[in-house]
Amino acid sequence: MTIADTSRRAGPYVGDGVTKVFPFSYKIFSTDQLTVLRADDSTSSQLVNGVDYRVTLNANQDISPGGSITLTTAVPIGSNLAIL
């Protein structure tokens, strides 16, 4: 029997100083199951749901898993974003 392994990571997305919406395509059951990280050359930080971003889930996670996050501030040029 084979067990399917689904990647639970979206990105890294490269910051352009403008884009605020980033998709992810894996199934989750609640918005608190995501971790969003932003990193540049010298530091990394975990963003806070409801403060730094908000999550929009696709209506039917079985048919169309995933959704998107919308940042309150765009990822700066030279920084990266990952959704786990």
N, C-alpha and C positions, 0 to 999 in steps of 0.2 A: 504494500500500500504506500502510495506517495502522498506526502503532506505538502500542500501548496505553501509557498513562502512569498508573502507580499511585502514589497518595500514600503516602509512607513516613513519615508523621507521625501520631501519636495524641495528642490533647490540643489545646490546653492544658487540663489538668484543674485545677480550682480546689480548693485545699486546704481541708479542713473540720476538720482536727485529729484525725480518726478513721479515715478510709478509708486502707487500705494496699494494696489490690489494684486495678490499673489494666490494662484490656485494650488490645491493639493487634490490627489485623486484616489486616496485610500479611505476605506470605510472607518468611521468612528461613531460612537454611540452618544457622546456628549462633548461639548466644546472644551471641557477641562482636560480632555485627553490629548490635547496638542501642547507642544512646547515650541516656542518661536525664538530663535537665536539670531542675533545680529553680531557680526564680527568685522573688524578691520585688521590692519597689520599688527597692531599691538594689544588690542583688547577684544573681549567678547562679552556679551550681556544677554541675559534672558529677558525677553519682553513680557509684559503683564497684560493678560486678557482683560478687556474692559478699560484699560488705561492707555496702553500703547497700540492696541489693535482690537478689532472685533471679528468674530467668526460668523460666517454664513454657511450653513450646511445645505447640500442638495436635499430636496424634499424626500426622495426615496433612496436611502443608502444602499439598498440591495440592487436596484436597477442602475443607479448612477452614483457610485460612492464618491465621497469627497465634498469639496466646496471651495471656499476661498477665505483668506483673511484680508482685512482692510486696515492698513496702518493709519494712525493719526498723523504721522510725519513720514515722508518718503525716505527710503534708504539712501543715505548720502553716497555720492560718487566715491568709489574706492572701498566701500563696505559691501558685505555679503549678507544674505538672509537665508535661513534654512527653517523649514517647518518639519517638525518631528512628531 
